[in-house]
């Protein structure tokens, strides 16, 4: 969990080791023409963790496999959840705000989302299609958490007609951070009002996937496997499957 009050919270970003430390990198070229890159963090004494990230590109596909793992390098149990953050540049080609950038997240709770930071704002749009929360980027500073059990979140640039999805495994019955959130969305922009002053580098949207909380004994590992899918198209996303995206009609002023 992210926070600044207790030692079982992660006070970032950034931190000097897991965020900003020098990772090792090892490429592997396989006989099937796929290529992988394995990156390992330095050991972090404060959290008791070492992070490994392994990305694999397969030939002639628009899919990326991402395998994440935490290892407890401490001499005592630690309890953390893997948190993967994808940052999206929401600037239009002319440098202005691109308000045709959307995030789609299936919802399985009432209310469909929890505000984790900031005030209510018009970016958060429940039931944009049945069972799916839409987030239209408008540059407000804020963050929400969603108890997403469907195992996917999609980002669509309707102006460029590009779509990106992240697929993941949801663990039923497991404890997730931030009141049960498996997906979170953060938005910011330069000069936008914020409860706490921030220095935003630009028009920024984050699509975040959270793993379940796991207690790791010394030397134990936890894992989270993600798949990134890229496609062309525009429309509200109602579903993401092995076959691709299910786009619904999209009317935008």
N, C-alpha and C positions, 0 to 999 in steps of 0.2 A: 504493500500500500504506500502511496505517496503521502508525505507529510513531514512536518518539522518539529513535532512535539515529543516523539518517543523513539527509542533505538530500533524498534521493529518497523519503522517507517523509513522510506527512502527520500532524502531531502534534495531532490533534484527536479529538473535538470539545471545545470550539469553537475556531475560529481567528477572528481579528478581521475578516477580509475575506470569505472565501467562505462562512463560516457566519453571521457576525454583521454583515457589511457591509450597506449600504443598496443594494438592487437597484432598478433602474428597472423600470417595469411599463407595458406597452402592450396594451390590449385591441383586438381586431379582430372586427367583426360581419360575417359573410359572408352572401351572398345566399341560401344554403341554410338559413339560420336557425341555423347553428352559431356558436359564439363561442370565440375563442382569447384567451389571455393569455400574452404573452411577457415573461419576466423576465430581466434581465441583471445579473450581478454586477459590482462594481468590479474593475478589474485587480488581480491579486495578484502582487506582485513576487517573493515567496518561492517560490511554486510555478510561476510563469510562466504562470498560467492566468487566463482569464475564462470564466465559466460562463453558458450560456444555457439556460433551461427554458421550454418552450412547452407549455401545456395547452390541449386543445381539447375542448369539450363539443358533442356533436351532439344535435339535437332528438329527443325521444321514444325515447331509449335509456338504458341504465344502464352506458354505457361512457365512459371518459375516455382520450384519447390524450395521452401525455406524451413529448415529444421533448427529449432532453438533448444538449448539445454542450459540448465543451471546445475553446477556442482557445488556441494558444500565443502569448502576447503578449511573450515574451522574445526575445532576440537569439541564442539558442542552443537546441539540441534539448532537449525535456523528455519524460519517459516516465511516463504516469499511466494509471489505469483509472477510468472513470466508476463511481461508487458511489451508488446511489439507496437511501435508507433510508425505509421507511414505519413510523411509530410507532403502535402500537395500545394504547389504554387498556384494561387488563384488570381494571378495577374493576367489581364487580357494582353494581346500582342501590342497594344498601344500603351501599356503600362498602367491602365486604369483597372478598377475592380471588375472581375468577371463574375457577375451574378447568375450566370448560367451553369455554375458548378454546383452539383448536388451530391449528397450522400443518401443512401437508402439502407435502412436497417430494419429487419423483421422484429416485431415486438411480441412479447408473451406475458405481459404484466399490465396491471391497472394501478396507477397511471403508467403509460407506455414508456416514460423516461423520467429520470431524476436529474434535476439541475444540481450540478456539482460545483459550479462557479459562475458568478455573474447573475444577472436578473433575467426574468422571462423576456423573450424577444421573438420577433416573427420568423426567425430562421427555423425554429423547431415546428414542424408541421405533421402532427399525428394523422394516420390513416390517409396518406397521400394516395395510396391504393390500399385495399383492405389488408390489414395486418402488417402494414409497412409504414415506418416513420420516414418522412422526408426531411432532409436538412438542406435548405437553400442558402448557400453562402452569401452573406450580405456584409461581412466585415465586422460584425459585432464581436466583442470579447465575451466568451462564455464557453462552458463545457457541460455536456450531459453524459449520463451513463444509461445504458440500455441492457436489460436482462434478455439477451438474444440467445435463444436455444436452437435456431435454425442453422447456425454455423456459417453464415456468410454476411458480408457487408459490401456494398457496391458504391463506387464513385464514378459519376458520369459528368463529362464536360459536354453539355448540349450544344455549345457553340462549335466546338471542334469535332463533335460526334465521336468522341473517344470514351470507352467504358473500361473500368478496371474493377475487378472483384477480388476480395480476399476470402478464402474459404478456410475453415478451421473446425476442429472437433470440440464440441461442447460436452462437458462431463456432468450428466444429470446427478443431482444430489450432492454435488461438491460445493464447497464454499468459495465464492468469488469476492474480490475486493469491492469496496465502494457500494455496499448494499446489494451485492449480487450482480454487478455489471460484468458482462463478457465483451461488450463493445462500448467504446467511448468516443466522443467527437469534441474536438477543441477548435475554436475559431478565433482569429484576431486580425487586426490590421493597424497600420500606423495612425495614431491620433484618435482611435476609438475609445469612448469612455470605458473605464475599468474600475472595479472596486479597489484594486491595488494598482498603482502605476506600473506599466510594463513598457519595455522598449521593443516594439515589434519590428522585425526585419523586413516585413512586407505583408502582402495579402496571403495569409497562411491558414490552411485547413489541415487538421489531423484526423485520420481514421485509425483508431487504436483497437487492437485485439488483446484481450486479457485472458490469461490462463487461470486455472483454479489455484487457490492457495494450497501449498503442500509443505508439510514439515519434513525436512531432510536431515537425516542423521549424518555424522561425519562421513565424507566421501560419497554419499548418495547423490543421485541425479533426479531432476524433473525434466519433462520434455513438453514441447508444443510444436506441432507440425502445421505449417500454413501452405496454402497454394495461392499464387497470384495468377489471375486470368485477365487477358487483355483482348478487347474486341472493339469493333466499330458499331456505332448505333446511337440513337437518342430516344428518350422516352423514360417515363417513370419505371423503375425496375420492380417487378413483383416477385421474381424468383431467379435464382442462379443455380444451375445444375451442371452435370458433366457435359451436357449438350451446348450450354451457353447461357445467355441472358434472355429473360422474358420481359420485353419492353412493352409498356402500355402507352396510350396516347398522352401527348405532352403539349399543353398549351401554355405559352409563356409570353408575358407582355414585357 
